[in-house]
Amino acid sequence: MELEPAEPIWIKTAERAQLRYRHAPLADYEVHPDHVAVTTRSYSTGFRPTLRFASEEVARRYILAWMKKWGERAMADIDAQAMEGLRAQEARLAERPPLDFTVPKRPLRRPRRG
């Protein structure tokens, strides 16, 4: 079983933008009145660090630089989780008993009198 190829996409609202891959967030930024908060996936300590930047453009450039360094690993992790989910789904389907598709026979109708 293979996953079809996918690319990261930006989903943007008025005050927030999120970079997503296979419906999982890679990085996002949130615009505040005095700063822009950037949150990325973390691979060292387990928590998601939040960094502050002065503008939206600088935040987007940081996320693109982060993608150059960590993007391949982040997308590989998401692909591995997706494959694990597909394997688990196949295992659950294999454990199910086969469905019985036989149709019960109806009793014959009595003819009308008249």
C-alpha positions in Angstrom: 0.0 0.0 0.0 1.4 3.4 -1.0 0.4 6.9 0.0 -0.3 9.2 -2.9 2.1 12.2 -3.1 1.2 15.3 -1.2 2.6 18.8 -0.8 2.4 21.1 2.2 -0.2 23.8 1.8 -0.9 27.1 3.6 -4.3 27.6 5.2 -4.7 31.3 6.1 -7.4 33.1 8.1 -7.5 36.8 9.2 -5.1 36.4 12.2 -3.6 33.0 11.7 -1.8 30.9 9.1 -1.0 27.3 9.2 1.3 25.1 7.1 -0.3 21.6 6.8 0.8 18.3 5.3 -1.8 15.5 5.0 -4.1 17.5 7.3 -1.5 17.6 10.1 0.1 20.9 11.1 3.8 21.4 10.4 4.1 25.0 11.6 1.8 28.0 12.1 1.9 31.6 13.1 -0.6 33.8 14.9 -0.7 37.6 14.5 -0.9 39.6 17.7 -1.0 43.5 17.9 2.6 43.7 19.0 4.2 40.5 17.6 3.8 37.4 15.5 4.0 34.1 17.4 5.4 31.1 15.4 4.8 27.5 16.6 6.6 24.6 14.9 6.8 20.8 15.5 9.5 19.9 18.0 11.9 16.9 17.8 14.1 17.4 20.8 12.1 18.0 24.0 8.5 17.0 23.1 6.9 20.4 23.5 6.0 22.9 20.8 8.2 26.0 21.1 6.7 29.4 20.4 8.9 32.1 19.0 8.1 35.8 18.6 8.8 37.8 15.5 8.2 41.5 14.6 6.3 40.9 11.3 4.3 38.4 9.4 6.9 38.4 6.6 9.8 37.5 9.0 7.6 34.8 10.5 6.9 33.2 7.1 10.6 33.4 6.2 11.5 31.6 9.5 9.0 28.9 8.7 10.4 28.4 5.2 13.9 28.1 6.7 12.6 25.7 9.3 11.1 23.6 6.5 14.5 23.5 4.7 16.1 22.0 7.8 13.3 19.9 9.4 10.6 19.7 6.7 11.7 16.4 5.2 11.8 14.7 8.7 8.5 16.2 9.7 6.8 15.0 6.5 8.4 11.6 6.9 7.0 11.4 10.5 3.5 12.3 9.3 3.7 9.8 6.4 4.8 7.1 8.9 1.8 7.9 11.2 -0.5 7.7 8.1 0.9 4.4 7.1 0.6 3.1 10.6 -3.1 4.1 10.7 -3.7 2.4 7.3 -2.1 -0.8 8.5 -4.2 -0.7 11.7 -7.3 -0.2 9.7 -6.4 -3.2 7.4 -5.8 -5.3 10.5 -9.2 -4.4 12.0 -10.9 -5.2 8.7 -9.1 -8.5 8.5 -10.3 -9.5 12.0 -14.0 -8.9 11.1 -16.0 -12.0 10.3 -17.1 -12.3 6.7 -20.5 -10.8 5.9 -23.4 -13.1 5.1 -25.0 -12.0 1.9 -27.6 -14.7 1.6 -31.2 -13.4 1.2 -33.8 -15.3 3.2 -36.6 -16.8 1.0 -40.0 -15.3 1.4 -42.9 -17.6 1.9 -45.2 -18.0 -1.1 -48.2 -15.8 -1.2 -51.6 -17.3 -1.3 -53.6 -16.4 -4.4 -56.4 -13.9 -4.2 -59.9 -15.2 -4.1 -62.4 -13.4 -6.0 
